[in-house]
Amino acid sequence: MADFILDVLIQGLAYGFLALGVYITYKVLDYADLSVEGSFPMGAAIAAMCIINGWNPFLTLIVSFIGGLLAGCMTGLLHVMFKISSLLSGILVMTGMYSINLIITAEKSNLPIFNYDTIFTIGTKLAKQIDGELGIWLAKLYPVFLLLILVLLAKFLLDWFLNTKLGFMLRITGDNPQLVASLGQNIGLIKIIGLAISNGYAALSGAVVCQVLKYFDMQLKDGIIVLGLASVILGISVFGKSKHLKSTSVVILGAIVYRLTIAVALKFGLPAYYLKLIMAVIFILALISNNGVFTKWLPKGGKE
């Protein structure tokens, strides 16, 4: 049971970066961005190739984030400069990223990194130097603590950014773009910055997930946008009413809850090919819950 919980936490935290990225476009910018389905595997591809070529695994996270920034900028430029709709610009970038990711990986659709150092290798090496149960638990808990630190760092940086002048303009752009224009701000530039940061976080998530799984595969992109959106909506639906949690914390918890529901479904013996259906059902339930439909079916309290 402990191993099951640890696996859920590791994967949930790894996808927490993705949830933060999707939160920026879906909740802050109110922008339908599908390009994260291309930037996520790009982050994984960059991380895998850098690790194979002897780069420091922590440095690969930064490089992947930069790659995601560039992908987001491309989506933003297509939308702002060339007046392509938000949905179509994301689809175009997502489609083009498939070929770009193959270029990054030298036309290989699968890259195993089992025999290379990752960001989790330090914990494994330390555990080998400690005998007994303590060493075993250190090896198991190290990925959770490391990912928790990295996710919290990403969360606090995003919180800080959203409280800057530019961050306030980004939030207002999603709520009231006319107000931003009346203040003399460049709405297009603000959108591009938001999309860049969003895809940067998505690519960062891909780099982390790649090192968790110890391989890159082109199929990693499948269902990523659903996963990200479901994490955001689940987090808001389940934890959104808490006065002690910020929205960025809520979406990270949503990613953990989402991975938990998937893991529980598979734990009960459902075939792996049911995974897409499970993801879709969870997403639908999260949307319905967020829209308040369930509350209509609950008995209303009142005096008799």
N, C-alpha and C positions, 0 to 999 in steps of 0.2 A: 504493500500500500504506500509506503514511504517513497519507493522508487517511482511509483505512478504519479504521486503528487509532485515530486521533483521534476519529472519529465514535463508535466503540464506547466509548471512555473518557468522552466527553461524556455520552452517553446512560446509560451505566452509573453514572456518578457522580450524574447527575440522579435516577435511580431509587434511588440509595443511601439517600436520605432515607426513601423508602418502605420499604426493607428494614429500616432501623432501627426504624421504627414497627411493622412487622409482627413484628419480633423481640420487642418488648415484650409483645405479646399472646400470640404463639405459643409463645415459649420461656420468657419470664419469668413471665407470668401464667397460662399454660396455658389460654387463653381463645380460643374460636372466634369471632373478630370479623369480620363481613363488612361492617361499616359503612365501612371504608376505601375500598370501591368507590364510596361516595358522597362521602366527604370529599376524596378525591384530585381528582376533577373540580371540586369546590367550590373548592379552592385555586386551580385553574387559572382558574375563572370569576372569582373575586375579583381575581386578578392581572390578567387581561385587562381587566376593567372599570376597575380603578384606573389602569392604564397609559393606557387610552383617555381617561380623565378628567384626565390630566396629573400623576398621582402619581409620586413617586420610585420607580423599579422595585425598589430594595432595600427600601423601606418596604412594598411590596406583599407581600414574603415574610413580614414580621411579621404583617401583617393576615391573610394566608392561614393562618398558623399559629394565630392566635387563633380564626379560623373553625373550624379543625379541632378545636381544644380544645372548643369548644361542641358540635360534632357528637359527639365522644367522650363528653362529659358526658351528652348525651341518651341515648346507648346505655347508659351505666352506670346512669342513673336508671331506665330501663325495666327493666333487669335486677335492680337492687338494691331499688328501692322498690316496683316493681309485680310483682316475682317472675316476670318473663318470662324464658324460657330465653335463654342467651347467643347461641345461633344465631338464634333468632327475633327477639330485640331488634336484632341487627345487620341482619337482613333488613328489618325495619320502618324503621329509620333510613335504610338504603341506598335503599329505595323512596321514602321521603319526600324524600330529598335530591335526587332527580331534579327534582321540582317546584321545590324551593328554589333549585336551580342555575339553572333557567330564570327564576325571579324575579330573581335576582342579575343575570343577563345581559339583563334586559328582554325576555324571551321569545325570545331569539335563541339558536339551537342552535349557531351558529358565529360566532366573533369573530376576524377576522384582526388582527394587530398588527404587520404588516410595516413600516409607516411610522412606528412609534413607538419611542422609546428603551426599551431593556431593560437588564438588568444586564450584558449583553455589549457594549453600544454603545460604552462607553469604549475597549475594546480595538480596535474597528473604527476609531474616530476617531484613536487614536494610530497605528495602522498606516498610515492615509492620509497622515500627516505624515512617514513614513519611506519613502524610495524603495528599490526593489530587493527582493531576496529577504528581507532582514531584516524589512521591513514586512509582507510576505506571511506569513512564519512567525509574526510577532507576532500577526497577526489570527487565525491558526489555533490558536496555543498558548494565547492569553489565556483562552478559555472553559474549557480544561482546568485551568489554574492557579487560576482563580477558583472553579470548582466544587470543586476539591480542597481549597481553603481553607475553603469553606463547609461541605463534608461533614465535614472534620476537626473544625471548630468544633462542629458538631452532635453528632458522635461524642464529643468530649471533654466536652461539657456533659452528655450522657447518662451517660457513665462516672462523672462527678462525682456526678450525681444518684443513681445506683444504689449509690454508696458512702456516701450520707448515711443517717441513721436511717430516714427515710421510704423510701428506696430499698431498704434491707435488708428492711423490712417488705413492700415490694412483691414482692421475690424470694421471701420466705418464704411469702407468700400463694399463690403459684403452686405451691410445693413442699409446704407443710404448713399449710393454713389453720387447722387446729385449734390449732396452736401460736400463731398470731397472735391467735386469740380468747382463748387462755389468758393471753396477755400483756396483755389488756385493750384491744387495739387494735380499731378499727372496720374490719372486713374490707370492708364495702360501700364506705366512703369510699376506701379504698386501691384497690379495683378501679376506681372512678370516675376517680381520679387517673391510674391506669395507662392506662385507655382514652382519657382526654383527651389525654395525651401522645402515645400511639400515633397517634391520628387527627390530632393537630397536625403530626406529622412527615409523615404521608401527605398532608395538605393542602399543606404546605411543598414536598413533592416535586412535587405538581401545579402549584404556582406556578412552580417552576423549569423543569419540562418544558414548560409553556406558553410560557415565554420562550425556551427552546431551539428549539421548533418554530415560534414566532412566530404562534401562533394557539391559540384555544380551540375545542374541539369536544366535544359531549356524548358522542361515541363514545370519548373518551379513557378513560372508565371501564372499557371492555370488557377483561376479562381481568386487571385490576389486582391482584385478590386472588391469582390464580394466579402472576402475576409476582412479587409480594412474597413469597409463601410459597416459591416455587421459588428465589428469591435467597437466602433464609435457609437453606433445606435444602441447596442447592448449596454455599454457603459453608461450612457445617458439615461437609459430606461431603468437600469437597476440601481445605479449610484448617483444619478443626476440630482436627486432631491437633497442630498447631504450638504449641509452648510459648511462642512469642514474640508471638503475636497474640491480642488479646482478642476476645471474641465479637462485639463491635460492629464491629471491623475485619474480621472474617471475613465478616459478612453484607454489608458494602459490597463486598468482593471478589467475593462470590457474585453480586451484582447486575451487576458488570462481566462476570463469566463468563457469566451468563445472556444478557446483551445480545450478547456475542461469539458464542454459539452460534446465536442468532437471525440475526445479521448474516451469519455464515458460510453458514447455510442459504439465505438469500436471495441471497447472493453467487454461489452455485452455480446460480442461475437458477430456483429453485422459485417458483411463482406466489405472489403476495401472499395469495391466499385460503387458502393452506396454513398461514398464520401461526398460526392458532388451534390447528391440529393439531400443529404443531411445539411450541408452548408446552405443550400437554397432554403430549406425549411426553417433553419435557425434564423436566416436573414429575414424571411417573411414574418416570422413570429416577432422578431425584434422591431420590424417596421410597424406591425399592427399594434404592438405594445406602446411604441413611441407615439403613435397617432391617437392613443387613448380609446381604441375600439373596445378593448377588454373591459374597461370601466363601465361601459353601457350594459354589460351583462351581469355585473355584480349587483347583489341586492342592496337597495338603498335603505340607509338607516333612517329611523324616524320614530316618533312617539305613536304608541298604539292607543 
